[in-house]
Amino acid sequence: MIAEQTAIKITHVKESRINQLDPQNIVFGSLFTDHMLIADCVNGIWQTPEIIPFGEIGFNPALASLHYGQSIFEGMKAFKDDEGGVRMFRPLENFKRFNISAERMCMAQVPEDIFIGGLEELLRLDAAWVPQGEDNSLYLRPFMFASDVYLGVRPSLNYRFMIIMSPAGKYYSGAPKVKVETEFIRAAEGGVGYAKCAGNYAASLYPAKLAQQQGYTQLLWTDAKEHKYFEESGTMNAFFVKDGKLITPATSSTILKGITRDTLIQIAGSLGIVVEERKVSVVEIIEGIKDGSVTEAFGAGTAVVVSPFSAIGFEGTDYQLPEITTDSISSKLKNALNDIRTGKVEDSFGWVWKV
Ligand SMILES: *Cc1c(COP(=O)(O)O)cnc(C)c1O
């Protein structure tokens, strides 16, 4: 419920910081655009959203989200086309998923005109911050946290929804080498694996750190029960190419339902590539790398787009994957996706949202 259907209240920056942006040298998540959006939900009623200059927000040490973790987020991107127009990619999917996460964490539902309307208004104001160039985009980060000042374990009565935006370039500099995790887990059935909630990422840091100490870039999670089936990797869904077919673990309550994942499945279909969504066992993939039937493995997500793995480490052995070429399925999918997102080809899917 919104108090009144008023337009977003806007306070402009006095002076833009756009000269801090060097499109040739972007460090992910470190520089933020001139403006941000704040909308408060007070006892179930959404107040008029405000766009104000990006900056610090004060908080009380008893802020509920700090203590019990009612905190969720989304990650999406805006692109600049050759004419300088700004476009988002499938933003309604992120909006829907945000409210699915909110429901699981017992948080307020965000109305579409605050989520989508807020993104549009911010992008109009900070359009100069959407960098042009291959692999460049503006990363959009809507998030929400419990804002009660109260130390009891119960759903907060008040929530703050915000959007901040940050220029992004390429995510990984090289091809990630991933380790099959067989001790720690990311998510169990009945848990919160399908929600983009902050705690999932806190819980993943320690196992990821151990893997990094062993020389890996990232983890490939396996199921919580048997450690036999692949789940996903970091903030990426996992894909494999076996005998020319594209294979990905079927989504469940333990896997984040990636929008990039869904997009690649649809693009692959349109390119005539056979797609299988099913259980994918570790043994199947390791044996397939050994006998040459598995030719590619990659992660897919908004931040990384399509990121081919150089090797998969399992029980102490690294299984090298063949070099990626322009003929690789991952290259074809990545190029097709980038061409649609940036407007190089006609968007026959209706995915592009022009601002
Ligand atoms: C965000 C995320 C993904 C990728 O989702 P996209 O919608 O494609 O960006 C995959 N796995 C996890 C755990 C994530 O947090």
PDBQT file of the ligand as one rigid body, heavy atoms in Angstrom, charges set to zero:
ROOT
HETATM    1  C1  LIG A 401      22.263 -13.234  -8.400  1.00  0.00    +0.000 C 
HETATM    2  C2  LIG A 401      22.675 -14.662  -8.366  1.00  0.00    +0.000 A 
HETATM    3  C3  LIG A 401      22.728 -15.456  -9.525  1.00  0.00    +0.000 A 
HETATM    4  C4  LIG A 401      22.525 -14.914 -10.910  1.00  0.00    +0.000 C 
HETATM    5  O1  LIG A 401      21.277 -14.357 -11.119  1.00  0.00    +0.000 OA
HETATM    6  P1  LIG A 401      21.042 -13.332 -12.320  1.00  0.00    +0.000 P 
HETATM    7  O2  LIG A 401      19.620 -12.993 -12.234  1.00  0.00    +0.000 OA
HETATM    8  O3  LIG A 401      21.399 -14.042 -13.557  1.00  0.00    +0.000 OA
HETATM    9  O4  LIG A 401      21.967 -12.195 -12.067  1.00  0.00    +0.000 OA
HETATM   10  C5  LIG A 401      23.022 -16.806  -9.380  1.00  0.00    +0.000 A 
HETATM   11  N1  LIG A 401      23.284 -17.335  -8.172  1.00  0.00    +0.000 NA
HETATM   12  C6  LIG A 401      23.271 -16.601  -7.048  1.00  0.00    +0.000 A 
HETATM   13  C7  LIG A 401      23.537 -17.253  -5.746  1.00  0.00    +0.000 C 
HETATM   14  C8  LIG A 401      22.973 -15.242  -7.115  1.00  0.00    +0.000 A 
HETATM   15  O5  LIG A 401      22.981 -14.500  -6.009  1.00  0.00    +0.000 OA
ENDROOT
TORSDOF 0
